Amino acid sequence: MEYLYNQNLKRSQKERYTQKELARQLGWSEATLSRELKRGMVKQQASDLTTYQAYSSYVAQSNVKKNWEKKGPSLKIGQDHQLAQTIEEMLLGKAMVSFGELRYSPTAIVMHFEKQG
């Protein structure tokens, strides 16, 4: 798609394909093509310092990944900084027991808090 779109930009205005024709060539709906172009549109600068719009599949993919990271519920630990510090100390072995330092596995930490509450 990137190659097809960017080659189309190099054509003269009369010979340029419309977005509808590009979508038909790709076998996509016009709406899908429009959304994809919106995701990956970047400003480029030519050697004569003029700017133009082009499509970058890399930019489109990184925008999709950013949006994926935003999905899902927030962490249950939330703003409980004391709990986060305790868990960190248990993982790193800073938790003191009668016979020295002890490092807990994540499973052991869960079991500890299930017992202790």
C-alpha positions in Angstrom: 0.0 0.0 0.0 2.8 2.4 0.9 4.5 1.9 -2.5 1.2 2.2 -4.4 0.1 5.4 -2.6 3.5 7.1 -2.8 3.9 6.3 -6.5 0.5 7.7 -7.1 1.6 11.0 -5.5 4.4 11.2 -8.2 1.9 11.1 -11.0 0.6 14.2 -12.7 -2.6 15.6 -11.3 -4.6 14.3 -14.3 -3.2 10.8 -14.1 -3.5 10.4 -10.3 -5.8 7.7 -9.0 -8.6 8.7 -6.7 -8.8 7.2 -3.3 -11.8 5.1 -4.5 -9.7 3.7 -7.3 -6.8 3.0 -4.9 -9.1 1.1 -2.6 -10.5 -1.0 -5.4 -6.9 -1.9 -6.5 -6.1 -3.0 -3.0 -9.4 -4.9 -2.6 -10.2 -2.7 0.5 -13.2 -0.6 1.3 -12.8 3.2 0.9 -13.3 3.6 4.7 -10.5 1.2 5.5 -8.1 2.9 3.1 -9.0 6.3 4.5 -8.4 5.2 8.1 -5.1 3.6 7.2 -3.9 6.7 5.3 -4.9 8.9 8.3 -2.8 6.6 10.6 0.3 6.7 8.6 0.4 10.2 7.0 3.6 12.1 7.5 5.1 15.3 6.3 8.1 14.9 4.1 10.5 17.6 2.8 11.8 17.6 -0.7 15.3 18.6 -1.7 13.9 22.0 -2.8 12.7 22.4 0.8 9.0 22.1 -0.1 6.9 19.9 2.1 4.4 17.3 1.0 2.3 14.6 2.6 3.3 10.9 2.2 2.2 7.6 3.7 4.6 5.6 6.0 3.6 2.0 7.0 6.2 2.2 9.8 4.4 5.3 11.3 1.0 3.7 10.9 2.2 0.5 12.7 3.8 2.5 15.6 0.5 4.5 16.0 -1.4 1.2 16.2 1.0 -0.2 18.8 0.7 3.0 20.9 -3.1 2.7 20.8 -2.9 -1.0 21.8 -0.9 0.0 24.9 -3.6 2.4 26.0 -6.2 -0.4 26.0 -7.2 -2.4 29.0 -7.9 -1.7 32.6 -5.5 0.3 34.8 -3.4 -1.6 37.2 -5.1 -2.6 40.4 -2.1 -1.5 42.5 -3.1 2.1 41.5 -1.7 4.7 43.9 -0.8 2.3 46.7 2.8 3.2 46.9 3.4 1.4 50.1 2.3 -1.9 48.6 4.4 -1.3 45.5 7.5 -0.6 47.7 6.8 -3.8 49.8 6.5 -5.9 46.7 9.7 -4.4 45.3 11.6 -5.2 48.5 10.3 -8.7 48.5 11.4 -9.3 44.9 14.8 -7.7 45.4 15.6 -9.5 48.7 15.4 -6.5 50.9 12.8 -8.2 53.1 14.4 -9.2 56.4 13.6 -12.5 58.1 15.1 -14.1 61.2 17.8 -15.9 59.1 18.8 -13.1 56.8 17.6 -11.6 53.5 15.0 -13.5 51.5 14.0 -13.0 47.9 10.5 -13.9 47.0 9.2 -15.2 43.7 6.1 -13.4 42.3 4.0 -16.5 43.1 5.3 -16.5 46.7 4.4 -12.8 47.0 0.9 -13.5 45.9 0.6 -16.4 48.4 2.0 -14.2 51.2 -0.6 -11.5 50.6 -3.4 -14.0 50.3 -2.5 -15.3 53.8 -1.8 -11.9 55.3 -4.5 -10.0 53.5 
